[in-house]
Amino acid sequence: MTAERFDPSVSDTRWQQVWDENQSFRADDASGKPRSYVLEMFPYPSGRIHIGHVRNYTMGDVLARYKRMRGFEVLHPMGWDAFGMPAENAAMEKGVHPGGWTRDNIANMKAQLKRLGFALDWSREIATCEPDYYGQEQSLFLDLYAAGLVYRKESTVNWDPVDHTVLANEQVIDGRGWRSGALVEKRKLNQWFLKITDFADELLEGLSTLDKWPEKVRTMQENWIGKSQGLQFGFTLSTGETLDVYTTRPDTIFGASFVAVAADHPVALGVAATSQAAQDFIALCKKGGTTAAELETAEKLGFDTGITAKHPFTGADLPVYIANFVLMDYGTGAIMAVPGHDQRDFDFATKYGLPILRVVAANAADADKPFAGEAEAGDGLLVNSDFLNGMAVADAKAAVIARAEGESWGQGKTVWRLRDWGVSRQRYWGTPIPFIHCEVCGVVPVPKKQLPVTLPEDVTFDVPGNPLDRHPTWKHVDCPQCGHAARRETDTLDTFVDSSWYFLRFASQPADRPFDPEEIKRWLPVEQYIGGIEHAILHLLYARFWTRALARIGKVEVTEPFASLFTQGMVTHETYERRNPENGQPIFFSPGEVDRSGEGATLKTDGAPVEIGRVIKMSKSKKNVVDPDEIVARYGADAIRWFMLSDSPPERDLPWSEAGIEGCWRFVQRLWRLFAQYDADAQSEDKALDRKVHQTVHAIASDIESLGFNKAVARIYELTGAVEKAAPSASRSEAIHKLLLLVAPMMPHLAEEAHATIGTGLVADAAWPEVDAALLVDDEVTVAVQVKGKLRDTLTVAKGTAREELERLALASDKVQRALDGAEVKKVIVVPDRLVNLVA
């Protein structure tokens, strides 16, 4: 180590090449070592790695490297969630093919990840857009179909009339298509579904076994699954028909003041058959959103059908409305409306002048208390409710259900918020759904020997809609059963399907099947899964469902794919902006365009001030992003890795700062200078330093295993200071070597460069430092010495030193004698191992 400074521009590339040549991080399926599967959620290939990725993957990388040092066979793979709408948008906007755009982005992002020195097994790299992956997905989809877990039915969808495609709920913004801006319509289309509701109980109960998941994530999934007890019963209509409704609040039945049905409910369609006004209203409803969130915020609109419903207790005739906030896909498509205790019902009743009755109050005295402009959905006691008066909500629910069942007009029922998973997407860039439509045989599965059903390359995006629908040849095929002319399914799978089993393919990649069950048994469940909280519900729920579905049909034995889950915080940065003088809209500038000085900032191009905004999540639209490549080029991979682990607990947001990364760079150089002081020939021991080192090694191991990286970083800073202050000795040189091994998972390039002269072999193959248990226990203590209650000195003595010896040492202290100033000691109070107090 002759160089005065560590040069990452040379060292980073050198050691990354060595690791590649040695296949240092390739997992060995034949290894007899204990196994550890560490996985970060794989990225969408947007073209650039962002700082959030760097934090996510650095955390996983430290754990994976540490596990290797502890003797585990580690699987730490990487791949690409490569299908989806952004690629098709690029095709439309830039005139490129989605496949070429995606693969170019993968190449760029892979190079970026390699520059950061992540210990990834690139031999297992997968991209979901490649036929060798999605062909196996098609095979699994057919297996689930054969088991009755896949079906096709007509359902309501968001339809963009300009782009001629179905939109996900998240793609409908203010009732308009997110790309076209057209008013979205509701349409009935035949869609493919996975029977996730068959697993609702299992998915809910399984949450109780995931004690290494964040509580908030388990709660979010529990709420999404949404198990509830309620009452299903039938209103007798004035037409003589029975209208079935379901309610989770049967206790509020005496507060019902109207009934509402969905726009496509049979009752609504029956009215529309003879009423143009009803037809017009139903058409208006079809232009609204379909998400629960949109229904909550949209103006509540209704159409009075002229039909009434008989209240089962009071006999009152309740008006029946067609309402835009009721959906056919939820419950029975009809509701018992209780305005006093449901906000949507309250808004509707207010608009149409319907009664708003109180049937739940804090106490009986509040039975006639008016509502303060909104519904009251909380608990309390039943009021204005006949035989229910005075009951608590839970007791009242049970009483109403018991009466309904006893009188045979209703029954208690468990329902779920969870709906079957609609996986059809009307777009090109996705996994083709492997079915064929035949006029003679109906819907026929593609024979497995014909898989994969690959996407055609010669598609165009010059007109809206799904290119597969208008391809001249691809969709035309003979029926595999009868041989007649038929057509392929042109819908493709939701990309959430691609990410619901990728962790299985990482563990096992045979060419002739999706995976080897024996290898899955050896690698799964994933020991540590790391990713953003934004995936707490859908991705994680779908992955849990897919694993359980495969277990049910005998493909795997594991039922929960991720033993431990960690959701890391975001990387944040302040924003820089000016207001457009013409329209007042903000104009944002990137950190690279701004000079930051003291409390202010100026634009580099004109030197004029810019406004410093809030510290928020990095966002391309706000331009408060930092390019990892620029940081690596300037400071090296290890400095940015160290920054990602420092200061903030990993579950919290991490504010990015130029001063912070510069501080990390200085610490890299500080360690380099310290490593250069290693002296293999040094003599003598430093017992206190030995103890400090072993205690630190032990503590950092615990920190990494619990993902407390910021704690490990703090301990490394502390140990570095102690080693720097220590006198030359064999203990000090040993401490330097152990410190090098401690930082190796975090600063692998620096560690390899230093280890090349200090040790033998690669740090990537080195073992974690061993700990002497005897040195974990302090055998010396610091005893405070007080005179007249004030601290005057401290004694460092052997633990368990006798009272008499402590008194002698205290009286022998020069500082104590000066404090006594000749006064007679009248009393000595000794607390062993802690305190000597001299009373004069």
URDA-V645553 format. One record per backbone hydrogen bond with DSSP energy under -0.5 kcal/mol. NH is the residue of the N-H (numbers start at 0). CO is the residue of the C=O. If there is no record, write none. Layout:
# URDA-V645553
NH_CO ; NH_CO
This chain:
# URDA-V645553
7_5 ; 9_6 ; 10_6 ; 11_7 ; 12_7 ; 13_9 ; 14_10 ; 15_11 ; 16_12 ; 17_13 ; 18_14 ; 19_15 ; 20_16 ; 21_17 ; 22_18 ; 22_19 ; 23_18 ; 25_22 ; 26_24 ; 28_26 ; 30_27 ; 35_72 ; 37_35 ; 37_74 ; 38_527 ; 40_529 ; 42_78 ; 45_43 ; 52_49 ; 53_49 ; 54_50 ; 55_51 ; 56_52 ; 57_53 ; 58_54 ; 59_55 ; 60_56 ; 61_57 ; 62_58 ; 63_59 ; 64_60 ; 65_61 ; 66_62 ; 67_63 ; 68_64 ; 69_65 ; 70_67 ; 71_66 ; 72_33 ; 73_71 ; 74_35 ; 75_73 ; 77_120 ; 79_125 ; 80_42 ; 81_79 ; 83_428 ; 86_83 ; 87_83 ; 88_84 ; 89_85 ; 90_86 ; 91_87 ; 92_88 ; 93_89 ; 94_90 ; 95_89 ; 100_96 ; 101_97 ; 102_98 ; 103_99 ; 104_100 ; 105_101 ; 106_102 ; 107_103 ; 108_104 ; 109_105 ; 110_106 ; 111_107 ; 112_108 ; 113_109 ; 114_110 ; 115_111 ; 115_112 ; 116_113 ; 117_112 ; 119_117 ; 120_75 ; 121_119 ; 123_120 ; 124_121 ; 125_77 ; 127_79 ; 129_126 ; 132_129 ; 133_129 ; 134_130 ; 135_132 ; 136_132 ; 137_133 ; 138_134 ; 139_135 ; 140_136 ; 141_137 ; 142_138 ; 143_139 ; 144_140 ; 145_141 ; 146_142 ; 147_144 ; 148_143 ; 149_143 ; 150_192 ; 152_190 ; 154_188 ; 156_186 ; 157_166 ; 158_156 ; 158_184 ; 159_157 ; 159_164 ; 160_158 ; 160_182 ; 163_159 ; 164_159 ; 166_157 ; 170_167 ; 171_168 ; 172_170 ; 172_175 ; 173_171 ; 175_172 ; 176_181 ; 177_170 ; 180_176 ; 183_174 ; 184_158 ; 185_285 ; 186_156 ; 186_184 ; 188_154 ; 188_186 ; 190_152 ; 190_188 ; 192_150 ; 193_420 ; 194_148 ; 195_193 ; 197_194 ; 198_195 ; 199_196 ; 202_198 ; 203_199 ; 204_200 ; 205_201 ; 206_202 ; 206_203 ; 207_204 ; 208_205 ; 209_206 ; 210_208 ; 211_562 ; 212_209 ; 217_213 ; 218_214 ; 219_215 ; 220_216 ; 221_217 ; 222_218 ; 223_219 ; 224_220 ; 225_221 ; 227_414 ; 229_412 ; 230_246 ; 231_410 ; 232_244 ; 233_408 ; 234_242 ; 235_309 ; 236_234 ; 236_240 ; 237_307 ; 239_236 ; 242_234 ; 243_241 ; 244_232 ; 245_333 ; 246_230 ; 251_248 ; 252_249 ; 254_251 ; 255_252 ; 256_336 ; 257_336 ; 258_318 ; 259_334 ; 260_320 ; 261_332 ; 262_325 ; 264_261 ; 268_264 ; 269_265 ; 270_266 ; 271_267 ; 272_268 ; 273_270 ; 278_274 ; 279_275 ; 280_276 ; 281_277 ; 282_278 ; 283_279 ; 284_280 ; 285_281 ; 286_283 ; 287_284 ; 294_290 ; 295_291 ; 296_292 ; 297_293 ; 300_298 ; 302_321 ; 304_302 ; 304_319 ; 308_317 ; 309_235 ; 310_315 ; 314_310 ; 317_308 ; 317_315 ; 318_256 ; 319_306 ; 320_258 ; 320_318 ; 321_302 ; 322_260 ; 322_320 ; 323_300 ; 325_322 ; 329_326 ; 330_328 ; 332_329 ; 334_259 ; 336_257 ; 336_334 ; 340_337 ; 341_338 ; 345_341 ; 346_342 ; 347_343 ; 348_344 ; 349_345 ; 350_346 ; 351_347 ; 352_348 ; 352_349 ; 353_348 ; 356_254 ; 356_354 ; 358_356 ; 360_380 ; 365_362 ; 366_363 ; 368_365 ; 372_370 ; 375_339 ; 376_374 ; 380_360 ; 381_390 ; 382_358 ; 387_384 ; 388_385 ; 389_381 ; 390_387 ; 392_379 ; 395_391 ; 396_392 ; 397_393 ; 398_394 ; 399_395 ; 400_396 ; 401_397 ; 402_398 ; 403_399 ; 404_400 ; 405_401 ; 406_402 ; 407_404 ; 408_403 ; 409_403 ; 410_231 ; 412_229 ; 414_227 ; 414_412 ; 416_224 ; 416_225 ; 417_224 ; 420_193 ; 421_419 ; 422_191 ; 422_420 ; 423_191 ; 424_491 ; 426_424 ; 429_427 ; 432_490 ; 434_432 ; 435_443 ; 436_486 ; 437_435 ; 437_441 ; 441_437 ; 443_435 ; 443_441 ; 445_433 ; 449_446 ; 450_447 ; 453_451 ; 458_456 ; 464_162 ; 466_464 ; 468_465 ; 469_465 ; 470_466 ; 470_467 ; 475_472 ; 476_474 ; 476_485 ; 478_483 ; 482_478 ; 485_476 ; 486_436 ; 487_474 ; 488_434 ; 491_424 ; 492_430 ; 493_422 ; 496_493 ; 497_493 ; 498_494 ; 499_496 ; 500_497 ; 503_500 ; 504_500 ; 505_501 ; 506_502 ; 507_503 ; 512_509 ; 516_514 ; 518_515 ; 519_515 ; 520_516 ; 521_517 ; 522_518 ; 523_519 ; 525_560 ; 526_36 ; 527_36 ; 528_563 ; 529_38 ; 530_565 ; 534_531 ; 535_532 ; 539_534 ; 540_536 ; 541_537 ; 542_538 ; 543_539 ; 544_540 ; 545_541 ; 546_542 ; 547_543 ; 548_544 ; 549_545 ; 550_546 ; 551_547 ; 552_548 ; 553_550 ; 554_549 ; 555_549 ; 560_558 ; 562_525 ; 562_560 ; 563_525 ; 564_211 ; 565_528 ; 567_530 ; 567_565 ; 568_649 ; 571_569 ; 571_653 ; 572_615 ; 574_613 ; 575_588 ; 576_610 ; 577_586 ; 579_584 ; 583_579 ; 586_577 ; 587_585 ; 588_575 ; 590_622 ; 592_589 ; 593_590 ; 594_601 ; 595_593 ; 596_594 ; 596_599 ; 599_596 ; 601_594 ; 602_607 ; 603_592 ; 606_602 ; 609_600 ; 610_576 ; 612_574 ; 612_610 ; 615_572 ; 615_613 ; 617_570 ; 622_618 ; 623_618 ; 627_48 ; 627_625 ; 629_626 ; 630_626 ; 631_627 ; 632_628 ; 633_629 ; 634_630 ; 635_630 ; 635_631 ; 639_635 ; 640_636 ; 641_637 ; 642_638 ; 643_639 ; 644_640 ; 644_641 ; 645_641 ; 645_642 ; 647_645 ; 651_648 ; 653_569 ; 654_652 ; 655_571 ; 660_656 ; 661_657 ; 662_658 ; 663_659 ; 664_660 ; 665_661 ; 666_662 ; 667_663 ; 668_664 ; 669_665 ; 670_666 ; 671_667 ; 672_668 ; 673_669 ; 674_670 ; 675_671 ; 676_673 ; 677_674 ; 681_678 ; 689_685 ; 690_686 ; 691_687 ; 692_688 ; 693_689 ; 694_690 ; 695_691 ; 696_692 ; 697_693 ; 698_694 ; 699_695 ; 700_696 ; 701_697 ; 702_698 ; 703_699 ; 704_700 ; 705_701 ; 706_703 ; 707_702 ; 708_706 ; 710_707 ; 711_707 ; 712_708 ; 713_709 ; 714_710 ; 715_711 ; 716_712 ; 717_713 ; 718_714 ; 719_715 ; 720_716 ; 721_717 ; 722_718 ; 723_719 ; 724_720 ; 725_721 ; 729_682 ; 729_683 ; 730_683 ; 732_728 ; 733_729 ; 734_730 ; 735_731 ; 736_732 ; 737_733 ; 738_734 ; 739_735 ; 740_736 ; 741_737 ; 742_738 ; 743_739 ; 744_740 ; 745_742 ; 746_742 ; 750_746 ; 751_747 ; 752_748 ; 753_749 ; 754_750 ; 755_751 ; 756_753 ; 757_753 ; 758_754 ; 764_761 ; 765_762 ; 767_68 ; 772_770 ; 774_771 ; 775_772 ; 776_773 ; 777_775 ; 780_796 ; 782_780 ; 782_794 ; 783_833 ; 784_792 ; 785_783 ; 785_835 ; 786_789 ; 787_837 ; 789_786 ; 791_784 ; 792_784 ; 794_782 ; 796_780 ; 796_794 ; 798_778 ; 800_797 ; 805_801 ; 806_802 ; 807_803 ; 808_804 ; 809_805 ; 810_806 ; 811_807 ; 812_809 ; 816_812 ; 817_813 ; 818_814 ; 819_815 ; 820_816 ; 821_816 ; 822_819 ; 825_823 ; 825_838 ; 826_838 ; 828_836 ; 829_827 ; 830_834 ; 831_829 ; 833_830 ; 834_830 ; 835_783 ; 836_828 ; 837_785 ; 837_835 ; 838_826 ; 838_836 ; 839_837
